[in-house]
Amino acid sequence: MNRLEFLKKCQPYNKMYHEFFGEIPIHTEYVATYDEYYLALQKAVMEKVKLDTILEKIEKPDEEGAKYN
């Protein structure tokens, strides 16, 4: 699926997810293809669970070095 198709398909699930959890997950923060992410988002909404319980998040570098005292 292309990016535009993906965004259109995710839109209603993003709205429902936001109603449940007060946030919208960002697909670039997860290790998944568009298809995998879409199916996981659907499942998260239907089961009313956070997406990160279904998909693995991309690890961000430690921000400890970025702090200024």
C-alpha positions in Angstrom: 0.0 0.0 0.0 1.3 3.5 -0.8 1.6 6.3 1.8 -1.6 8.1 0.8 -3.6 4.9 0.9 -2.1 4.1 4.3 -2.9 7.4 5.8 -6.5 7.4 4.6 -7.0 3.8 5.9 -5.5 4.7 9.3 -7.5 7.9 9.8 -10.7 6.5 11.4 -8.6 4.2 13.7 -6.4 7.1 14.7 -9.5 9.0 15.8 -10.8 6.0 17.8 -7.4 5.4 19.3 -7.2 9.1 20.3 -10.6 8.8 22.0 -9.4 5.8 24.1 -5.9 7.0 25.0 -5.7 10.7 24.4 -2.9 10.4 21.8 -2.3 9.3 18.2 0.5 6.8 17.6 3.1 7.8 15.0 3.8 5.1 12.6 7.5 6.0 12.1 8.1 5.2 15.8 7.3 1.5 15.2 9.2 -1.3 13.5 6.5 -2.3 10.9 5.5 -1.9 7.3 2.5 0.1 6.4 0.4 -3.1 6.2 1.7 -4.5 9.6 1.1 -1.1 11.3 -2.4 -0.8 9.9 -3.4 -4.3 11.1 -1.8 -3.7 14.5 -3.6 -0.3 14.8 -6.9 -2.0 14.0 -6.3 -4.7 16.6 -5.3 -2.1 19.2 -8.5 -0.2 18.7 -10.7 -3.3 18.7 -9.1 -4.7 21.8 -8.7 -1.2 23.4 -5.0 -1.7 24.1 -2.0 0.5 23.5 -0.3 -0.1 20.2 3.1 -0.7 21.8 1.7 -3.8 23.4 1.3 -5.2 19.8 4.2 -3.6 17.9 7.8 -3.0 18.8 8.8 0.6 19.0 12.0 1.8 17.4 14.6 2.4 20.1 15.7 6.0 20.4 19.2 6.9 21.3 19.8 7.7 24.9 19.2 11.4 25.4 21.3 11.6 28.5 24.1 13.3 26.6 21.8 15.9 25.2 20.9 17.4 28.5 22.6 20.6 29.6 23.1 21.5 33.2 
